[in-house]
């Protein structure tokens, strides 16, 4: 058995041809849809980057217990399970959060791995005092603009051609693996690129494919904030065109993988999964980016394409509900491995073979923010009560993404105490830490949408009966997750048994 997973970061479903977009250039995604089952009802789980990747390993929701962080000692890792079963697992990625504090336990779970440097503010090129170009705007998550953007522009100085791009180097490494191992058996290859995540940097020939009328200061890196009155229509169009230019390169590299599938006859015996961790807001709903605002469909409703050589269903679509935690379960089942008892994800084989549903609902959200739930037809975004407390994190790994991607602050560590084991911690007690700091997503009102009729979530619905049904579904899934009791209190949802 062989399998390939191609992962993008911030890949927008509504920007792809198979999902109805007519102006971006995604012919290889169109080609992919002809070879696969295209999922119309695929959703995120835990936001953002590394919480989603923890789910790709464990098949469990991350966001109800912990924010951004490493794999835990008690976690069951899909690549490691395959490795221990004699299946060679190989990761090639330019997603630099893998190598940072707060994420550095993931790549070691694979049999072998390779990293390509240079994305975003990766601490790579040593140019002392470099501060980028005058007039550059944009920062991310409150990071100091000089350090963050300056490092990014230092990295760009060695990316003179498209082949120098980390994305292209990553795909090239993946293709080299296929060239060397296509005729061997029992391997899993994960090709993962940070693109089309911001900043939207790509060579001029790609940007020239998407001309616009913007003439303001240089910007290819949108802030994480609401749209304001200084964001002109030309600026918004410019940012969307910048994204489309990077997406064009993503499409070209996908085409190289599809060419390899053709050349080596891998369609006969190799599963192919193409997906992303989440999408990205480009001024829709009056918002830029993600995490600070509700997870509207542009972020939470994501693309998924799967080819299973056992069922050989291609060029078809499914409306069955699925989400990120189902991907590790699907791969384990494909390779004939038992799913860990703690895994919440469902193997998607029934969907792929018979269009048979495997789940009734899906949770998604970010730690300390809204908790969201969908049944595939409705989406419910539940906000906490004023004060957003009580709120604790539970971990045995005191590093995380907190702007500095380092050890958790001493101020917080001084609050730690041992908490009794959860059902999935293998009998280990965990550290309970006070969650300090403001979570801006929690400031937004509770929202209910009928995505069956309003896919873009433009018209919130007031329906108390439907809201009660969604609360019951949300509560059931939270209980199944063995989430902390204070989550129900924080959300004003009463006691667990009510």
C-alpha positions in Angstrom: 0.0 0.0 0.0 1.2 3.5 -0.8 -0.2 7.0 -0.1 0.6 10.6 -0.8 -0.9 13.6 1.1 -0.4 17.0 -0.4 -1.1 19.7 2.2 -1.3 23.4 1.7 -1.7 26.2 4.3 -4.6 28.7 4.0 -5.9 27.2 0.8 -9.3 29.0 0.0 -12.0 26.6 -1.2 -13.9 29.5 -2.9 -10.8 30.4 -5.0 -10.6 27.0 -6.7 -12.1 26.0 -10.0 -13.7 22.8 -8.7 -15.6 24.8 -6.2 -16.9 27.3 -8.7 -14.3 30.0 -9.0 -13.9 31.3 -12.6 -11.2 33.9 -12.4 -8.2 32.2 -10.7 -6.0 29.9 -12.7 -6.3 26.4 -11.2 -6.4 24.0 -14.1 -4.5 21.3 -12.1 -7.0 21.5 -9.3 -9.7 21.0 -12.0 -7.6 18.0 -13.3 -7.4 16.7 -9.7 -11.2 16.8 -9.3 -11.5 14.5 -12.4 -9.3 11.9 -10.7 -10.8 12.0 -7.2 -13.9 12.3 -4.9 -14.4 16.0 -4.3 -15.8 16.8 -0.8 -18.4 19.6 -0.6 -18.8 19.4 3.2 -15.3 19.3 4.6 -14.5 21.4 7.7 -11.7 22.4 9.9 -11.2 21.3 13.5 -8.7 23.2 15.6 -7.3 26.5 14.6 -4.7 27.6 13.4 -1.6 25.9 12.0 -0.1 23.6 14.6 -3.4 22.8 16.4 -4.6 21.6 13.0 -1.4 19.5 12.6 -1.9 17.9 16.0 -5.2 16.8 14.7 -3.6 15.4 11.5 -1.5 13.2 13.8 -4.0 12.3 16.6 -7.4 12.4 15.0 -8.6 14.3 18.1 -9.7 17.9 18.7 -7.0 20.0 20.1 -8.7 23.4 20.8 -10.9 22.4 23.8 -7.9 21.5 26.0 -5.0 23.5 24.7 -3.8 26.2 22.4 -0.9 26.0 19.9 1.7 23.5 21.1 3.8 20.4 20.4 2.6 16.8 20.3 2.1 15.5 23.8 3.8 12.4 25.3 0.4 10.6 25.5 -0.6 11.5 21.9 -1.1 8.7 19.3 0.6 9.9 16.1 -0.6 8.5 12.8 2.8 8.7 11.1 4.5 7.0 14.1 1.8 4.2 14.1 2.5 3.6 10.5 6.3 3.7 11.1 6.1 1.2 13.9 4.0 -1.1 11.6 6.9 -1.1 9.0 5.5 1.5 6.7 8.0 4.1 5.7 6.7 7.6 6.4 8.4 10.6 4.9 7.7 14.3 5.5 9.0 17.0 3.2 7.9 20.5 4.2 8.7 24.2 4.2 6.1 24.8 7.0 8.7 26.3 9.4 6.5 26.1 12.5 7.5 22.4 12.6 11.1 23.4 13.6 10.2 26.0 16.2 9.5 25.8 19.9 5.8 25.1 20.1 5.9 22.6 17.3 9.1 20.7 17.4 7.8 17.3 18.2 5.9 16.6 15.0 8.5 15.9 12.3 10.4 13.3 14.5 7.3 11.0 14.3 8.1 10.2 10.7 10.6 7.6 9.6 12.5 10.3 7.6 12.0 14.0 7.0 13.3 17.0 5.1 12.8 20.7 5.7 13.1 23.6 3.3 13.8 27.0 4.8 12.7 30.5 4.1 8.9 30.9 4.5 7.5 34.0 6.2 9.6 35.2 9.1 11.7 32.0 9.3 14.9 32.8 11.1 17.1 31.8 8.2 19.2 34.4 6.3 21.7 36.1 8.7 21.7 39.7 7.5 22.5 41.8 10.5 20.4 44.9 10.8 18.3 44.2 7.7 15.0 46.0 8.0 13.3 45.3 4.6 12.1 47.9 2.2 10.7 51.4 3.0 7.0 51.6 2.9 6.3 48.0 3.6 3.0 47.6 5.5 1.5 44.7 7.4 2.4 42.6 10.4 1.0 39.4 11.9 -0.5 38.6 15.3 1.1 41.6 17.0 4.7 40.7 16.1 7.2 43.6 15.9 7.1 44.8 12.3 10.8 45.4 12.0 11.9 42.0 13.2 9.2 40.0 11.4 9.0 41.7 8.1 12.8 42.5 8.1 13.6 38.8 8.4 11.1 37.9 5.7 12.7 40.3 3.3 16.1 39.1 4.2 14.9 35.6 3.2 13.6 36.9 -0.1 17.0 38.1 -1.2 18.0 34.6 -2.0 14.8 33.7 -3.8 15.6 35.2 -7.2 13.8 32.7 -9.4 10.7 30.6 -8.9 12.8 27.4 -8.4 14.3 29.2 -5.4 10.9 29.4 -3.7 10.5 27.2 -0.6 7.3 25.8 -2.1 9.1 24.7 -5.3 12.0 23.2 -3.4 9.6 21.3 -1.2 7.7 19.8 -4.1 11.0 18.9 -5.8 12.1 16.9 -2.8 8.7 15.1 -2.8 9.1 14.3 -6.5 12.6 13.0 -5.8 11.1 10.6 -3.2 8.7 9.4 -5.8 11.4 8.9 -8.4 13.4 6.8 -5.9 10.5 4.9 -4.4 7.6 4.7 -6.8 8.2 1.0 -7.5 8.5 0.1 -3.8 5.7 -0.8 -1.4 4.6 0.3 2.1 5.2 4.0 2.2 3.4 7.3 3.0 4.7 10.6 1.6 3.5 13.9 3.0 4.3 16.9 0.8 3.4 20.0 2.8 3.9 23.7 1.8 3.3 26.8 3.8 1.8 28.5 0.6 -0.5 30.1 -0.1 -0.3 31.5 3.4 0.7 35.1 3.7 2.9 36.9 2.8 1.9 36.6 -0.8 5.4 36.5 -2.2 6.0 35.1 -5.6 8.0 36.1 -8.7 6.8 39.0 -10.9 5.8 36.8 -13.8 3.1 35.2 -11.6 1.8 38.6 -10.3 1.7 39.9 -13.9 -1.0 37.2 -14.6 -3.3 39.1 -12.2 -3.1 42.8 -12.9 -4.9 45.3 -10.7 -5.2 49.1 -10.3 -3.7 49.5 -6.9 -1.1 52.2 -6.7 -0.5 52.6 -2.9 2.4 51.6 -0.7 3.9 48.1 -1.3 1.9 45.4 0.6 1.7 41.7 0.1 1.0 40.8 3.8 -2.4 41.7 5.1 -2.9 42.5 8.8 -5.1 40.3 11.0 -7.9 42.8 11.7 -11.3 44.1 10.5 -11.4 45.9 7.2 -11.3 49.7 7.9 -12.1 52.8 5.9 -8.5 53.1 4.6 -8.9 49.8 2.8 -9.9 51.0 -0.7 -11.6 48.7 -3.2 -8.4 48.8 -5.2 -6.4 47.6 -2.2 -8.8 44.7 -1.5 -8.7 43.7 -5.1 -4.9 43.9 -5.0 -4.6 41.6 -2.0 -6.9 39.1 -3.7 -4.9 39.2 -6.8 -1.7 38.7 -4.8 -3.2 35.6 -3.2 -4.2 34.3 -6.7 -0.7 34.7 -7.9 0.7 32.4 -5.2 -2.2 30.1 -5.7 -1.2 29.8 -9.4 2.2 28.5 -8.3 0.5 26.1 -5.9 -1.5 24.8 -8.9 1.6 24.3 -11.0 3.3 22.3 -8.3 0.2 20.2 -7.8 0.4 19.5 -11.5 3.9 18.1 -11.1 2.5 15.6 -8.6 -0.3 14.6 -10.9 2.3 14.2 -13.7 4.3 11.8 -11.5 1.1 9.8 -10.7 0.6 9.4 -14.4 4.2 8.7 -15.2 4.7 6.0 -12.6 1.2 4.5 -12.8 0.5 5.4 -9.2 -3.2 5.7 -9.8 -3.3 1.9 -9.7 -2.1 1.4 -6.1 -1.6 4.8 -4.3 -4.1 6.8 -2.3 -3.9 10.6 -2.9 -5.2 13.2 -0.5 -5.1 16.9 -1.2 -6.2 19.3 1.5 -5.4 22.2 3.8 -5.5 23.3 7.4 -7.9 26.2 6.9 -8.8 29.1 4.6 -8.2 32.8 4.8 -10.4 35.9 4.8 -9.6 38.5 2.1 -12.0 41.2 3.2 -15.1 39.0 3.1 -17.4 39.7 6.1 -15.4 42.9 6.6 -12.4 40.9 7.9 -8.8 40.1 7.0 -7.1 36.8 7.7 -8.2 34.5 10.6 -8.3 33.8 14.4 -9.3 37.3 15.6 -12.8 37.0 14.2 -15.5 34.3 13.7 -14.5 31.3 11.5 -16.7 32.1 8.6 -16.9 29.6 5.7 -13.9 31.2 3.9 -11.8 29.9 6.8 -13.7 26.9 8.1 -15.3 25.3 5.0 -12.3 23.9 3.3 -11.4 21.8 0.1 -10.7 18.1 0.2 -9.9 15.7 -2.7 -9.3 12.0 -2.2 -8.4 9.2 -4.6 -8.7 5.7 -3.2 -7.4 3.0 -5.6 -9.6 0.4 -3.9 -12.9 2.0 -4.8 -11.6 3.8 -7.9 -14.4 6.5 -7.7 -13.3 9.5 -9.7 -14.8 12.7 -11.0 -17.6 12.6 -8.4 -18.6 14.7 -5.5 -19.9 14.0 -2.0 -22.0 16.0 0.4 -21.1 13.8 3.3 -19.8 15.6 6.3 -16.0 15.2 7.1 -13.3 17.2 8.8 -9.5 17.3 9.5 -9.6 14.6 12.3 -10.9 12.1 9.8 -7.8 12.2 7.6 -5.4 10.2 10.0 -8.2 7.7 10.6 -8.6 7.3 6.8 -4.9 6.7 6.3 -4.6 4.2 9.2 -7.6 2.2 7.8 -6.1 2.3 4.3 -2.9 0.8 5.6 -4.7 -1.9 7.6 -4.0 -0.4 11.0 -6.4 -0.3 13.9 -7.5 3.1 15.0 -6.4 4.1 18.5 -9.1 4.0 21.1 -8.8 7.7 21.7 -9.1 8.7 18.1 -12.3 10.7 17.4 -11.8 10.8 13.6 -13.7 8.5 11.3 -12.2 6.6 8.4 -13.8 7.9 5.2 -13.8 4.6 3.3 -17.7 4.4 3.4 -17.9 7.9 2.0 -15.4 7.1 -0.8 -16.9 3.8 -1.7 -20.7 4.3 -1.3 -21.2 8.0 -0.4 -22.3 6.8 3.0 -22.1 9.3 5.9 -19.7 8.5 8.8 -20.5 11.5 11.1 -23.5 13.5 12.2 -21.6 16.6 13.3 -18.3 18.4 13.5 -16.8 20.7 16.1 -14.3 23.5 15.2 -12.8 26.5 16.9 -9.8 28.1 18.6 -8.7 27.8 22.2 -10.5 30.4 24.3 -12.6 31.6 21.5 -16.0 30.6 20.0 -16.9 26.9 19.9 -18.5 26.1 16.6 -20.5 23.1 15.4 -22.0 22.0 12.1 -24.2 19.2 11.0 -23.5 19.9 7.4 -26.6 22.0 6.9 -26.3 24.4 9.8 -23.4 26.1 11.4 -23.6 27.3 15.0 -20.9 29.6 16.5 -21.2 29.8 20.3 -19.6 32.8 22.0 -18.6 32.7 25.7 -20.2 34.7 28.5 -18.7 38.1 29.3 -15.3 37.7 30.9 -14.6 34.4 29.0 -13.8 32.5 32.2 -13.0 30.1 33.6 -10.3 29.1 31.1 -7.4 26.7 31.6 -4.9 24.9 29.4 -3.9 21.3 30.0 -0.5 20.1 28.8 2.7 18.3 29.6 4.7 20.4 27.1 5.2 24.0 28.3 6.0 25.6 24.9 3.5 27.2 22.6 2.9 29.9 20.0 2.5 33.1 22.0 3.9 35.6 19.6 7.5 34.6 20.5 7.1 30.8 19.9 8.9 29.9 23.0 8.4 28.5 26.5 5.2 29.5 28.2 5.7 32.6 30.3 6.9 32.2 33.9 3.9 34.2 35.0 1.6 31.5 33.7 3.8 28.6 34.8 3.7 29.8 38.3 -0.1 29.0 38.3 0.4 25.4 37.3 -1.0 22.5 39.3 -1.5 18.9 38.5 -4.9 17.9 37.1 -6.3 14.4 37.1 -5.9 12.4 33.9 -8.3 12.9 31.0 -9.6 9.8 29.2 -7.0 10.2 26.5 -3.9 11.0 28.5 -3.0 7.3 29.1 -3.4 7.6 32.9 -1.0 10.6 33.1 -2.0 13.7 35.1 -1.4 16.9 33.2 -0.5 20.5 34.1 -3.4 22.8 34.5 -2.4 26.4 33.6 -4.3 29.6 33.9 -5.1 31.0 30.5 -4.1 34.7 30.6 -4.8 37.2 28.0 -7.6 38.5 25.8 -9.1 36.3 23.0 -10.6 38.8 20.5 -12.7 36.1 18.7 -14.7 35.7 21.9 -16.0 39.3 21.6 -18.2 38.5 18.6 -21.9 37.5 19.1 -23.2 34.0 18.8 -24.2 33.2 15.2 -26.4 30.6 13.5 -26.3 30.1 9.7 -28.2 27.7 7.4 -25.3 26.9 5.1 -27.5 24.6 3.0 -29.2 27.8 1.7 -26.6 30.4 2.6 -23.2 28.9 1.8 -21.4 32.2 2.2 -22.9 32.8 5.7 -24.2 36.2 4.8 -27.5 36.0 6.7 -27.6 35.0 10.4 -30.7 33.1 11.4 -32.8 33.6 14.5 -34.3 30.2 15.2 -34.5 29.1 18.9 -35.5 25.5 18.1 -32.7 25.0 15.7 -30.3 26.6 18.1 -31.3 24.2 20.8 -30.7 21.3 18.5 -27.3 22.6 17.6 -26.5 23.1 21.3 -27.4 19.5 22.0 -25.2 18.2 19.2 -22.3 20.5 20.3 -22.6 19.4 23.9 -22.7 15.7 23.0 -19.5 16.1 20.9 -17.8 18.1 23.7 -18.6 15.3 26.2 -17.3 12.7 23.8 -14.1 14.7 23.7 -13.8 14.6 27.5 -13.4 18.4 27.3 -12.8 20.3 30.6 -15.9 21.0 32.6 -15.3 24.7 32.7 -15.8 24.9 28.9 -19.5 24.4 29.5 -19.5 27.1 32.2 -17.4 29.5 30.0 -19.9 29.1 27.2 -23.0 29.4 29.4 -24.2 26.0 28.5 -25.1 24.7 32.0 -23.8 21.6 33.6 -22.7 18.6 31.6 -25.8 16.5 32.3 -28.3 19.2 31.6 
